[in-house]
Amino acid sequence: MSSERPLLVIEPATEQRDFRTEQLDADLVIVGGGLAGTCAAITAARAGIRVVLVQDRPVLGGNASSEVRLWALGATAQLSNNNRWSREGGVIDEILVENLFRNPEGNAVVVDTVLLEKVVSEPNITLLLNTAAVGVTKDGADIASVTAFCSQNSTRYELTAPLFCDASGDGVLGFLAGAAYRMGAESREEFGELFAPEEEFGALLGHSIYFYTKDVGVPVAFTPPGYALDDVTAIPRWRSFSTAEQGCRLWWIEYGGRLDTVHDTEAIKWELWKVVYGVWNHLKNSGRFPEAETLTLEWVGLIPGKRESRRFEGLYMLRQQDLVEQRPHDDAVGSGGWSIDLHPADGVFSEYAGSHHLHARGVYQVPYRCLVSRDVGNLFLAGRIISVTHVAFASTRVMVTSAHLGQAVGMAAAACVRDGVAPAQLTEPDRMRALQLDLLRTGQHIPGHRLDDPDDLARRARLSASSSFALSSLPGDGPAAPLDTSLAQLLPVPAGPVPQLGLTVDVAAPTTLRVELRTGNRPDDYTPDVVLASREFPLTPGPGQRLKLDLDTDVDEPRYVFLTLLRNEHVAVHTTLTRVTGLMSVRHRSTQEADPAVGRPRVEFWTPERRPGGHNLAVTADPPLRAWEVDSLVDGHARPTSHPNAWLAAVGDPAPSATLRWDSPQTIARVELTFDTDPDHPMETVLWGHLERTTPSCVRDYRLRVGDTVVAERSGNHQTRDTVTFDPPLVTDHLAVDVLAGHGSGPAAVVQLRCH
């Protein structure tokens, strides 16, 4: 193997030397390669601008990487609240769906590979790993360049660009550039936030370190290091430790909220190591856990997972009221939905519970103004450092929400480069509408917004289909679901009289069953606390009893209603194995009681079960519900909102097909399709594990056809979005989409169809 380097290099002594320096120029420099920075980089690169992504760790993902191993989550909130169909769209959805396909077991190392592959496959991205930003130069109020250093190749980089993004977690770029920031908690009085913590609770969230254990099948001894915590009873919840949980589920092994969570990170890490090794010593050597004999400590995190440090001041500061009241913003570019989740500053050593939650009724909008520094004119903010109060941060800090907003930054940067404007100028109404349109085109979900694309040829076409699904009855071939808790079926109904609905129940003893028809405050509100009608059914014992529910009520516009069966220990309702896009059953799991003193609203939580559980009820409807018509393909929504927003062929259709026809030939360069990968599924990246690699309702195989001529064919799709490009462009006055197969046994859905 030849080499251009000589066998020996001799350098004479000199007064001093400097590191090798490389100059790199780009349109956008992003500091920080967590999920926010990664998604910002991919989005910007795909939008056509040159990006340098600077990451101070050896892998991407930040807290989601194999270095920390926290599962990534966002608005779906592990199905713990009423945020239905809320998984974030765009690039982060693509990543989560791909990770599910490759990694249903939740291996953190595979997550690393998915993220790295996505970034290095983009020719417009220059990735610098193990590279830390250490300095900036400025031109007036703007950043002119960033100096970064890679310890692995002893190289200093001088990075210049018209635009910069701080996605570093601790806000190193904004800090060096002199941007205004905050650390700690605002008072209740500053923004009127009633959930703002008192001094006793503390003003910062701490760090956590996780660990993995493994059963090797033979006895394993453990000798703790000398720095391990001697007395595990110093932890108020020490009795909660058990061998049943991997250390990565012990998120409440947290510390550091009373310290400087930037500069004291190493001290915090050492304290967490003391705790982890002390806990493991307790599990292995206390004699209380004989099942630990064959367990070994396979991995302990080498760096802590950080929750909070600096937050930077932007053009607007999001606050508690924006989240709880779900306030609309003209410049909304994304959404959040995790609870307001505050942790006591003393962490694992606190007498308080590990977290204090305040849930809104549903998802909330996040405005673009939170992503732009108010001081540094060319600096975007992404990740947990965005412009929010400490209380609002307790929700926006989670990784998939951060990634979702990072996508908005990437697209905004591309718009700034294209139009030659500064980030703040995108708040102008026309520019903001253009940015929102660009985001929606790439799959971003902005609550309350639909894709009204004037360039979409499909919107000008007449649509027809071989058939469309209509819900007249669902077969009762599923397990009977006991009413040990209240149970409801979400149903999309048209405006006007609610159809007569029917159910089948098994009754174990004489009883009276109360059935209610409920809905939310808005058509797309999934907190069912508005009772439209109710009826009580006296029942005698016996299986297979049919209930006809003529509830005699109207709805004012198309919306979801909840056919609700209240808890009754003597009754079980028949279910179906049929899965249908936009249909789900939910159970009443708990209730957040109102507390006006902290601004907490009353919210009943009606949540679904994960597959393979959570069957739809074997419901009948007369007249049938027809919410899956072919016109849904061009309604501008890429997920269920007030109705399913998807086309499904009828069950049993041997050749499902949708056709677009125009009055004159159209020139089509590409066709973009969106499929149903169940945006209600959280798709946690690690540890949880998933039973499926693919979503049952997603289209696997399809083709595009002009008459009898197949012009494109796809097989093996598992992603939410797929694009077919024609070179040269296709010229035709009609185009058919044939659904050949899905990943499950039920009907596969096409959610959106666009032609350009």
Secondary structure, DSSP 8 states (H G I E B T S, - for coil): ---SS-S-------S----EEEEEE-SEEEE--BHHHHHHHHHHHHTT--EEEE-SSSSSBGGGSTTT------TTGGG-SS-TT----THHHHHHHHHHHH-TT--HHHHHHHHHHHHHT-TTEEEETTEEEEEEEEETTEEEEEEEEETTTTEEEEEE-SEEEE-SSS-HHHHHTT--EE-S---HHHHT-TT---TTT-S---EE--EEEEE-SS-------TTS-S-GGGSTTGGG--TTS-GGG-TT-EE-TTS-TTTTHHHHHHHHHHHHHHHHHHHHHSSS-GGGGGEEEEEE-SS-EE----EE-BSS-B-HHHHHTT---TTEEEEE-S-EEE--TTGGG-SS-S-EEE--SS-EEEEGGGGBBSSSTTEEE-GGGSSB-HHHHHHHTSHHHHHHHHHHHHHHHHHHHHHT--GGGGGSHHHHHHHHHHHHHTT---TT-----TT-GGGGSEEEES----EEE----S--EEESS-EEEEEEE-SEE--EEEEEEEESSSEEEEEEEEE-SSTT-----EEEEEEEEEE-SEEEEEEEE----EESSSEEEEEEE--EEEEEE-B-S---TT-EEEEEEEEE--BTTTTB--EEEEE---TTS---B--EEEEEE----GGGGGSS-SS-SSS---B---TT-SS-EEEEEEEEEEEEEEEEEEE---TT----SSSS--S-SS-TTSEEEEEEEETTEEEEEE-S--SSEEEEEEEEEEEEEEEEEEEEEESSSS---EEEEEE-
